[in-house]
Amino acid sequence: MTFDGKSVDVPAGVSVAAALLISGARQFRSTPVSAAPRAPYCMMGVCFECLVQIDGRPGRQSCLTAVRDGMVVECQHGASALTLAEG
């Protein structure tokens, strides 16, 4: 997998959050208002501090997503964009 364009070699079967922590990542996202850095806290899907962009999809909980070969993970900056339905 890659994180912010850098190749990351991680053990099979771990979560994206665990893989990134093992590789030394310290910031997974930044807050929408103050751009404060955030990283995993609970590691069980409750706190939402571990949000990242995975394969172009923002707002993914890295602690609940298993690593797979070729995965592209990026730090999420601010809030995810909303798409409004017309109609």
KATARA-V145392 format. One record per pair of residues at least 24 apart in sequence whose ideal C-beta (glycine too) atoms are under 8 Angstrom apart, sorted by the first residue. I is the first residue (numbers start at 1). J is the second residue. Records with the same first field share a line. If there is no record, write none. Layout:
I->J / J
//
This chain:
1->67 / 68 / 69 / 70 / 71 / 72 / 73
2->71 / 72 / 73
3->73 / 74 / 75
4->73 / 74 / 75
8->73
10->67
12->67
13->66 / 67
14->66 / 67
15->43 / 62 / 63 / 64 / 65 / 66 / 67
16->52 / 54 / 60 / 62 / 63 / 65 / 66 / 67 / 71 / 73
17->43 / 50 / 62 / 63 / 65
18->43 / 63
19->67
20->52 / 62 / 73
27->75
28->52 / 62 / 75 / 76
29->75 / 76 / 77
30->75 / 76 / 77 / 78
31->78
32->78 / 79
35->77 / 78
51->76
52->76
//
